[in-house]
Amino acid sequence: MAKTIALVDDSKTLLASVGAILSGAGFVTRTYEDPTRALAELPTFAADLVITDLNMPNMDGIQLIRELRKLPAYKFTPVLLLTTESQAEKRAEAKAAGATGWLVKPVKSQDLIAVIKKVVPGA
């Protein structure tokens, strides 16, 4: 059965391009432009992975991770940050919030798929 990946980013272009990469690799994707909407809908299904941007309106990716980790269904779900940011202090803050990994945009499609296969069992 295909793994489901929730993709949260305020960029429609990124959602479309990364969504196409993931779909092409056989994943089911659900995309969200607004992290508050993602947080409202994610508890209604079991995503195998959440990929989120860091800088978004309403809620940043680190706060989204903190909120997801409070939900029993997402306590151990892998969460990757996909962002243009690369500062060590932001990475440390994300890790403390419960992030599984950090990828810097732009990411090559083969690198993204390789990381997904490492963090999602059976992907």
C-alpha positions as CSV (number, residue, x, y, z in Angstrom):
1,M,0.0,0.0,0.0
2,A,1.3,3.5,-0.9
3,K,2.6,5.7,1.9
4,T,0.8,9.0,2.5
5,I,2.9,12.2,2.8
6,A,1.4,15.5,4.0
7,L,3.2,18.4,2.5
8,V,2.8,21.8,4.2
9,D,4.2,24.9,2.5
10,D,2.8,28.4,1.7
11,S,4.3,28.2,-1.8
12,K,1.9,26.8,-4.4
13,T,4.8,26.3,-6.7
14,L,6.7,24.2,-4.2
15,L,3.6,22.2,-3.3
16,A,3.1,21.4,-7.0
17,S,6.7,20.5,-7.8
18,V,7.4,18.4,-4.7
19,G,3.9,16.9,-4.9
20,A,4.7,15.8,-8.5
21,I,8.1,14.3,-7.4
22,L,6.4,12.4,-4.6
23,S,3.5,11.2,-6.7
24,G,5.9,10.1,-9.4
25,A,7.7,8.0,-6.8
26,G,4.5,6.3,-5.8
27,F,3.5,8.2,-2.7
28,V,0.0,9.6,-2.0
29,T,0.3,13.3,-1.2
30,R,-1.9,15.7,0.7
31,T,-0.9,19.3,0.3
32,Y,-1.6,22.3,2.6
33,E,-0.8,25.9,2.0
34,D,-1.8,26.9,5.6
35,P,-0.3,25.1,8.6
36,T,-3.4,25.8,10.7
37,R,-5.5,23.9,8.2
38,A,-3.0,21.1,8.1
39,L,-3.1,20.9,11.9
40,A,-6.9,20.7,11.8
41,E,-7.0,18.0,9.1
42,L,-4.0,15.8,9.9
43,P,-5.7,14.1,12.9
44,T,-8.4,12.8,10.5
45,F,-6.1,10.5,8.7
46,A,-2.7,8.8,9.4
47,A,0.1,10.3,7.3
48,D,3.3,8.3,7.2
49,L,5.4,11.4,6.9
50,V,4.9,15.2,7.2
51,I,7.1,17.6,5.3
52,T,6.8,21.2,6.3
53,D,8.4,24.5,5.4
54,L,9.8,26.7,8.2
55,N,8.7,30.2,7.4
56,M,4.9,30.3,6.8
57,P,2.1,32.7,7.8
58,N,-0.1,32.0,10.9
59,M,2.3,29.3,12.3
60,D,5.9,28.4,11.5
61,G,7.1,24.9,10.8
62,I,8.6,24.5,14.3
63,Q,5.4,25.4,16.0
64,L,3.5,23.0,13.7
65,I,5.9,20.2,14.7
66,R,5.3,21.1,18.4
67,E,1.6,20.9,17.9
68,L,1.7,17.7,15.9
69,R,3.8,16.0,18.6
70,K,1.0,16.7,21.1
71,L,-1.3,14.5,19.0
72,P,-1.2,10.7,19.9
73,A,-1.3,9.7,16.2
74,Y,1.7,12.0,15.3
75,K,3.8,11.5,18.4
76,F,6.3,9.3,16.5
77,T,5.5,10.1,12.8
78,P,8.6,11.3,11.0
79,V,8.5,15.1,10.3
80,L,11.0,16.7,7.9
81,L,11.6,20.4,7.5
82,L,12.2,21.5,3.9
83,T,13.4,25.1,4.0
84,T,15.8,27.7,2.6
85,E,17.1,28.3,6.2
86,S,20.3,26.6,7.3
87,Q,21.2,28.2,10.6
88,A,22.4,25.8,13.3
89,E,20.3,27.4,16.0
90,K,17.1,26.9,13.9
91,R,18.1,23.3,13.3
92,A,18.6,22.7,17.0
93,E,15.2,24.3,17.8
94,A,13.5,22.1,15.2
95,K,15.2,19.0,16.6
96,A,14.1,19.9,20.1
97,A,10.5,20.4,18.8
98,G,10.6,16.9,17.4
99,A,11.8,17.2,13.8
100,T,13.2,14.0,12.3
101,G,15.3,15.8,9.7
102,W,16.1,19.0,7.9
103,L,16.5,19.5,4.1
104,V,17.6,22.8,2.5
105,K,15.7,24.0,-0.6
106,P,16.3,23.4,-3.4
107,V,16.5,19.7,-2.8
108,K,17.2,17.2,-5.7
109,S,14.4,14.8,-6.2
110,Q,16.6,11.7,-5.8
111,D,17.9,13.1,-2.5
112,L,14.4,13.8,-1.2
113,I,13.3,10.3,-2.1
114,A,16.4,8.8,-0.4
115,V,15.7,10.7,2.8
116,I,12.1,9.6,2.8
117,K,13.1,5.9,2.3
118,K,15.4,6.3,5.4
119,V,12.8,7.8,7.7
120,V,9.6,6.0,6.6
121,P,9.6,2.3,7.2
122,G,8.6,0.4,4.1
123,A,8.7,3.4,1.8
